[in-house]
Amino acid sequence: MGAGVANGDGPLDVIIVGAGISGIGMAAHMQAMCPDQRYLVLDRRERIGGTWDLFRYPGVRSDSDMHTLGFVFEPWRHEKSIADGPSILEYLDRIADERGIRPHIRFGTQVIAGNWDSSAGLWRLEVDTPEGPRTLETRFVYLGSGYYDYDDPYDAQIPGKADFAGQIVHPQFWPDNLDYTGKTVVVIGSGATAVTVVPAMAAKAAHVTMLQRTPTWMASRPARDGIANFLRRVLPEKLAYRLTRYKNITMQSLVFHRARTRPDKVKAFLTKQTQSMLGDHYSATDFTPPYDPWDQRLCLIPDGDLFAAIRAGKANVVTDHIDRIDATGIQLTSGRHLDADVIVTATGLTMTMAGKIAFSLDGVPIDWSQHYYYKACMFSNVPNLAAVFGYLNASWTLRADIISDYVCRLINLMAERNLAVATPVLPADHDLVEDDPFDFSSGYIARARHLLPKNASDMRWRLNQDYVRDRAWMKNDPIDDGVLRLDPAPAALPQEVLEAAE
Ligand SMILES: Cc1cc2nc3c(=O)[nH]c(=O)nc-3n(C[C@H](O)[C@H](O)[C@H](O)COP(=O)(O)OP(=O)(O)OC[C@H]3O[C@@H](n4cnc5c(N)ncnc54)[C@H](O)[C@@H]3O)c2cc1C
C-alpha cells in the first residue's frame, strides 16, 4: 500500500521539497512506513534527480561508491560501483515508478517562502507553479532541497573574461552543443568536477590542462568493485548488497579515521600511488597539497583515468595563479601563458540553506545561523520541519536514509498520539558548548560557514559526522526524549522565538 496522494482538500500531512536523492528517499520511506499520510514532493525542475539532472558535463559521475550512495532499501545492480549520471537517474526513476511515488510529485513548482502559523499549527508555503502562484498548507515540511545554489555557482571573479575570444563554460550549466573536438582546453579547478572533466574531455580535445591554485589529495580505485560483483553472482541480491555496504562503510570509516590519526601514513600511501601511476610525469608541486588528506574531501580517480590521460600526453596539471584571462587564453602570475580555445571554470558551488526559501515563524524570519541542529535534521525552536544535509566524509544517502526513517517514526508517533506539533525546545539560558563537526577546510564550506546552523558537543544538538555511531544513536535514542516538545494542539512558539520577535 502507498501513502495517500494529496487531493487538494485541507492541509497536507507532509510536503517534501526536492525530488533528488533526499526527496525521493523520503518519499520511498513515506510509502513504506506512513501509508496513510498525505504528502506531495515539490520540485522546481522538470524531472527527478536534482544534482544528477542538473550536472551534464562530460564524464559526470559519482565520486563515492553507489553501494552507499544508493539507498539502504534498494540494491544497486550495475556492474560499475562508481556510476555515471545517467545510471543514477535511471536508479531514481525506477524507484519512483516501482514504489508509486511519481503521482505525488509536482514538477516546475518552486517553494519561495514558508511561514509557520502557530495558532493553526501549520506551515503555509508560497509556491510558484506552472499555473501561477499558490499557497499550500502542510503540517510538516521535509527539505530535500540539497545544499547549493542552483542558479548561481561560485564566481571566482577572474578578471578579463569578456576579452576571451573562445568559449567559457561553467560545469553547472553545460551547453548541449559544445563541440571541443580537437580544441585546446583549460579547466580551472582541482576538485571532484575538475578531475572528472579533464580525462573525459581529453578523449576528444587536442589537449586539456588542469589549472589549479592548490593541489588536491587524489586516490585511485577501480570503478568496478570486484568483490561486490562476485557477491552479486553467488548470493541473493539483497544479502550481497548488504555485505558490500558493510564492507564499504567499514573501509571508508577506517580510511577517514586513519587520515585523521596518522595523516603522515596516509599522505605517504597516496603519494606513492600517484607516483607509481604517473611515472616520469609525477611532480611533487602538482600533487602535494598543503593540508592533510580528508581535511578536504579526497578526490577519487576511477581506474586512474586522470593519470592515464596525463601519461598519454593528452592532459597535464599546472599549479599557478591566474593574473587574467585575455583573448587567447590565461595569463599566469608566473609569467607563463596558457593558450585555450575553451575554458572550463570548475571553481565550485555556492552553498545555500533550505532551498533559498524565505522561512519565518509567525512572520519572524528564520536566521538558520542562530539555530542549533537537533538530531542532525531538525532545528532548535523550529516546529515540524526537518532537512537533509549528507555526510562530508561518507556518502550523502547514508544520512538521508537515517533521517527519513527518523522523521517517518516521528510522524507515526504524532499520528498515534494525536499530536499536532513537535518542537526541539532550546531555552535561551542553555549551557550547550558550541562545536564544529565540519572541521573541513573545503572552500565552499568556509565561504558559507556564517549561514550554517550551529552545532554543540552534545549528540542531540549536532550534525555529527560518524555514520556508524549516528545510525545506532538515531535508532536507539527515544523520539520522545524530553527535549522534543510534543503538543496535542497548536501551541505558542517557544519563549525564545517570541522574545527574538520583540
Ligand atoms: C557534481 C556532483 C557530484 C556529487 N557526487 C557525490 C558523490 O559521489 N557522493 C556523495 O555522497 N555526494 C555527492 N555529491 C553531493 C550530492 O549533491 C548529493 O550526493 C545528492 O545528490 C544530494 O541530493 P539531494 O536530493 O539532497 O539534493 P539535490 O540533488 O541538490 O536535489 C535538490 C532538489 O531540490 C530542488 N529544490 C531546491 N530548492 C527548491 C525549492 N525552493 N523549491 C522546489 N524545489 C527545490 C532542486 O531543484 C533539486 O531537484 C555530488 C554533488 C555534485 C554537485
The ligand as an ORCA input file, in Angstrom:
! r2SCAN-3c Opt
* xyz 0 1
  C      28.724     17.061     -9.409
  C      28.409     16.492     -8.062
  C      28.784     15.189     -7.740
  C      28.476     14.664     -6.482
  N      28.875     13.388     -6.188
  C      28.599     12.881     -4.971
  C      29.001     11.560     -4.619
  O      29.584     10.832     -5.391
  N      28.722     11.116     -3.380
  C      28.053     11.890     -2.477
  O      27.816     11.423     -1.371
  N      27.661     13.136     -2.790
  C      27.907     13.648     -3.994
  N      27.511     14.921     -4.307
  C      26.669     15.654     -3.366
  C      25.240     15.455     -3.929
  O      24.653     16.654     -4.206
  C      24.434     14.513     -3.086
  O      25.001     13.247     -3.090
  C      22.986     14.306     -3.523
  O      22.823     14.183     -4.904
  C      22.159     15.413     -2.959
  O      20.828     15.034     -3.125
  P      19.675     15.978     -2.609
  O      18.416     15.351     -3.076
  O      19.823     16.221     -1.164
  O      19.938     17.384     -3.304
  P      19.937     17.765     -4.837
  O      20.429     16.679     -5.701
  O      20.626     19.078     -4.928
  O      18.392     17.949     -5.177
  C      17.671     19.018     -4.625
  C      16.395     19.194     -5.395
  O      15.619     20.168     -4.711
  C      15.081     21.063     -5.657
  N      14.868     22.345     -4.979
  C      15.784     23.081     -4.302
  N      15.201     24.176     -3.785
  C      13.896     24.131     -4.142
  C      12.785     24.986     -3.906
  N      12.910     26.116     -3.192
  N      11.597     24.645     -4.432
  C      11.447     23.498     -5.150
  N      12.482     22.658     -5.420
  C      13.681     22.974     -4.905
  C      16.115     21.144     -6.777
  O      15.523     21.540     -7.989
  C      16.632     19.700     -6.807
  O      15.929     18.918     -7.727
  C      27.799     15.461     -5.542
  C      27.447     16.783     -5.864
  C      27.748     17.297     -7.105
  C      27.363     18.714     -7.404
*
